[in-house]
């Protein structure tokens, strides 16, 4: 039975998005951020009955531009459908694809020491042709299509291949810039060329540039905006069985370490 004089507390959904952004799912250690892994959590967050806001706690060095775009689009779709504000709170890092996700929010808050930005695109690989020759390894390759072996690590990179790769990176960078410009351009306090160069900054520096709106943390922002009586609904993924966590873990640790290493963490 509902008692009329007892007010029901407003709800704030708090969703932690941590890890490298990649197609395979599983938020948290041994997993990655993807549309597949985040969409159910986002839908649960926006389905709360007395929802006042959704707070995204971001901790990501980036990753797949496609998954970044898909997750950000889903956040905006749900926010506009439910007419609920979204606040992004950056912890250790919201860099590259992590900042792409942050821009899906209506406001971005960062810790003074957060790593923010890295609005750029990178491609890295290894050339193994000399190693194969030293080891006496014979490369056997058959293709249909004269560009099917594009950037084969066992063959030297040809000038046209390098040029084509740079075209692709420029196109992807253009998509990234267009998204950030549409969401944050009016807040920039410097020429956009100064923030679209792939560099990253501390949270305090990012505030001075207009990349974030304020300094703080998720719990503090919730108390400041909604008071002590707000009901914080913390959402996260179900923990997978131990064997799956172990299988995911080894390669994910290596890949995640490389991604974090690009921003010095």
C-alpha positions in Angstrom: 0.0 0.0 0.0 1.3 3.4 -0.9 1.3 6.0 1.9 0.4 9.4 0.3 2.5 11.6 2.7 5.8 9.6 2.0 7.6 11.0 -1.0 9.3 8.5 -3.2 13.0 9.4 -3.7 14.2 10.5 -7.1 16.5 8.0 -8.8 19.8 8.6 -10.5 21.3 5.7 -12.5 25.1 5.3 -12.2 26.7 3.2 -14.9 30.4 2.5 -14.9 31.9 2.0 -18.4 35.5 0.8 -18.0 38.0 -0.8 -20.4 39.1 -0.8 -24.0 36.4 -0.3 -26.6 36.3 -3.3 -28.9 33.7 -5.5 -30.7 33.9 -8.4 -28.2 31.8 -7.7 -25.1 32.3 -8.0 -21.4 32.6 -4.8 -19.3 35.5 -4.7 -16.9 38.6 -6.8 -16.3 39.1 -9.3 -19.0 36.4 -7.8 -21.2 35.8 -4.7 -23.3 33.2 -2.1 -24.0 31.0 -2.8 -27.0 27.4 -2.0 -28.0 26.5 -5.6 -27.3 27.8 -5.4 -23.7 26.6 -1.9 -22.9 23.2 -1.7 -24.6 21.3 -3.9 -22.0 22.8 -1.8 -19.1 21.9 1.5 -20.8 18.3 0.3 -21.4 18.0 -0.8 -17.7 19.3 2.6 -16.6 16.9 4.6 -18.7 14.0 2.4 -17.8 14.0 3.5 -14.1 10.6 4.9 -13.1 11.7 8.0 -11.2 14.8 8.7 -13.2 16.3 12.2 -12.8 19.6 11.6 -14.6 22.0 9.0 -15.9 25.6 9.3 -14.7 28.2 7.5 -16.8 31.5 6.9 -15.0 34.1 6.6 -17.8 37.5 5.0 -17.5 38.7 4.1 -21.0 41.7 4.8 -23.2 39.7 4.3 -26.3 39.6 1.6 -29.0 37.3 0.8 -31.9 35.8 3.9 -33.6 32.8 1.9 -34.8 31.9 0.6 -31.3 32.5 4.1 -29.9 30.1 5.6 -32.4 27.5 2.9 -31.8 27.5 3.2 -28.0 27.4 7.0 -28.2 24.5 6.9 -30.6 22.5 4.5 -28.3 23.1 6.8 -25.3 21.8 9.8 -27.3 18.8 7.9 -28.6 17.7 6.8 -25.1 18.4 10.2 -23.6 16.3 12.0 -26.2 13.5 9.4 -26.0 13.3 9.6 -22.2 14.1 13.3 -22.0 16.7 12.6 -19.3 20.0 14.4 -18.9 23.2 12.4 -19.1 26.3 13.4 -17.1 29.7 11.9 -17.9 32.3 11.7 -15.1 35.8 10.9 -16.2 38.0 8.9 -13.8 41.6 7.9 -14.9 40.9 8.5 -18.6 38.4 9.4 -21.2 40.8 9.4 -24.1 40.2 8.8 -27.8 37.1 6.5 -28.0 36.6 7.2 -24.3 36.2 10.9 -25.0 33.9 9.9 -27.9 31.6 8.3 -25.3 31.9 11.3 -23.0 30.7 13.6 -25.7 27.4 11.6 -25.8 26.6 13.3 -22.4 25.0 16.7 -21.9 27.8 17.6 -19.4 31.3 16.3 -18.8 32.9 16.3 -15.4 36.6 15.2 -14.8 39.0 14.8 -12.0 41.7 17.4 -12.1 44.2 14.6 -12.8 42.1 12.7 -15.4 43.5 12.1 -18.9 41.1 13.7 -21.4 41.1 14.1 -25.1 43.3 12.3 -27.6 41.0 13.3 -30.5 42.9 11.4 -33.2 43.2 8.0 -34.9 46.2 5.6 -34.8 47.2 2.5 -36.7 50.1 0.4 -35.5 51.6 -2.8 -36.9 54.9 -4.7 -37.3 57.0 -5.5 -40.4 58.2 -9.1 -40.1 59.7 -9.6 -43.6 63.4 -9.3 -42.4 62.7 -11.6 -39.4 61.1 -14.2 -41.7 64.1 -14.1 -44.0 66.6 -14.5 -41.2 64.7 -17.5 -39.9 64.4 -19.0 -43.3 60.6 -18.9 -43.3 59.1 -19.1 -46.8 55.9 -17.0 -47.2 53.3 -18.7 -49.3 50.4 -16.5 -50.3 47.6 -16.7 -52.9 45.1 -13.9 -53.5 42.2 -13.1 -55.8 42.3 -9.3 -56.1 45.5 -7.3 -56.5 45.0 -5.4 -53.2 43.9 -8.3 -51.0 47.3 -8.5 -49.3 47.1 -4.9 -48.3 49.8 -4.2 -45.5 50.8 -7.9 -45.3 53.3 -7.9 -42.4 55.6 -10.2 -44.3 56.1 -7.8 -47.2 57.5 -4.3 -47.4 55.0 -1.5 -47.3 54.7 0.1 -50.7 54.1 3.9 -51.1 50.6 3.5 -52.4 49.7 1.3 -49.4 51.0 3.9 -47.0 49.1 6.6 -48.9 45.9 4.6 -48.7 46.3 3.9 -45.0 46.7 7.7 -44.4 43.5 8.3 -46.4 41.6 5.9 -44.2 43.0 7.4 -41.0 42.1 10.9 -42.2 38.6 9.8 -43.0 38.1 8.2 -39.5 39.6 11.3 -37.9 37.1 13.4 -39.8 34.2 11.4 -38.4 35.6 11.8 -34.9 36.1 15.5 -35.3 32.6 15.9 -36.7 31.1 14.2 -33.7 33.0 16.2 -31.1 32.3 19.4 -33.0 28.6 18.7 -33.0 28.5 17.9 -29.3 31.2 20.2 -27.8 32.2 22.8 -30.5 30.2 25.6 -28.8 32.1 25.1 -25.6 35.6 25.3 -27.1 37.7 28.1 -25.7 40.5 27.7 -28.3 40.7 27.1 -32.0 39.5 23.6 -32.8 42.8 22.8 -34.4 44.4 22.9 -31.0 42.2 20.1 -29.7 41.8 18.0 -32.8 45.5 17.1 -33.0 45.5 13.8 -31.0 47.0 15.4 -27.9 45.6 14.6 -24.4 45.4 16.8 -21.3 44.7 16.6 -17.6 41.2 17.3 -16.4 42.2 20.8 -15.2 43.8 21.6 -18.6 40.7 20.2 -20.4 38.5 22.5 -18.5 40.5 25.5 -19.6 40.1 24.3 -23.2 36.4 23.7 -23.0 36.7 19.9 -23.4 34.9 19.4 -20.0 32.4 21.4 -18.1 33.7 21.0 -14.5 35.9 19.2 -12.1 34.7 16.7 -9.6 33.6 13.1 -9.2 30.4 11.1 -9.7 29.2 10.8 -6.1 30.0 14.5 -5.4 28.1 15.6 -8.5 25.0 13.5 -7.6 24.9 14.9 -4.1 25.4 18.5 -5.3 22.7 18.2 -8.0 20.1 15.9 -6.4 20.8 16.0 -2.7 21.5 13.3 -0.1 18.1 11.7 -0.5 18.5 10.8 -4.1 18.5 7.0 -4.7 21.6 6.0 -6.6 21.0 2.9 -8.7 24.3 1.4 -9.5 24.3 -0.8 -12.6 26.9 -3.2 -13.9 27.3 -6.4 -15.8 26.9 -9.9 -14.3 30.2 -11.4 -13.4 31.0 -14.3 -15.8 32.0 -17.8 -14.5 35.6 -18.1 -13.4 36.8 -20.2 -16.5 35.5 -17.6 -18.9 37.2 -14.8 -16.9 40.4 -16.7 -17.0 40.2 -17.3 -20.8 39.4 -13.7 -21.4 42.0 -12.4 -19.1 45.3 -13.2 -20.6 45.0 -11.6 -24.0 42.8 -8.8 -22.7 45.4 -7.8 -20.2 48.1 -7.5 -22.9 45.8 -5.5 -25.3 44.5 -3.3 -22.5 48.0 -2.6 -21.3 49.0 -1.5 -24.8 46.0 0.8 -25.1 46.6 2.4 -21.7 50.3 2.7 -22.5 49.6 5.1 -25.4 48.4 7.7 -22.9 51.2 7.0 -20.4 49.1 5.1 -17.8 
